[in-house]
Amino acid sequence: MPKSLIILAHSGYQDAEYAGTRKGLEEAGNEIVIGAKDVGQCTGSFGGKEEATIALKDVKVTDYRHIAFIGGPGAVLLASDPDALKVANDAYRAEVPLGAICIAPTILAKARVLSGKRATVWNEDGGQQEILETYGAEYTGEAVTIDGKIVTGNGPAAAEEFGKMLAAIV
């Protein structure tokens, strides 16, 4: 069974985005591996608990069919984390389907993989659109945007569709 990597913040990942993304990937026949900055327990904004079994520094992107970054308040820290940026950049260069939802598309922007790409992001405060555009992305405002092998979603309501759309890219 092919593996898909879902990357969570250790504290403050968005529970519904994780659940919807996981469901979409699993329904397409993927085994889920949880990654985070370090191995160990991750806690969702709404009390969910998941165990990260691989640290970002140890991720070999070609071991996975898909890689998805989950949003939530904790994901903001990943946008300046060198290991998270390296995973995004390595996945892009290896043409591994790459996704990010909610605020997590800012991670892809800062990894410089959205330049010249269409993308969406959670943007209720207006700041995330600016980050995407600063790094060369075209902000769409859509619930889910696909551009090549990159899928972005704008928040919890889009999570299942985001997971299904990411799973459909091989």
Secondary structure, DSSP 8 states (H G I E B T S, - for coil): --EEEEE--SEEE-HHHHHHHHHHHHHTT-EEEEEESSSEEEEETTS-EEEE-EEGGG--GGG-SEEEE--STTHHHHTT-HHHHHHHHHHHHTT--EEEETTTHHHHHHTT--TT-EE----TTSHHHHHHHHTT-EE---SEEEETTEEEE-SGGGHHHHHHHHHH--
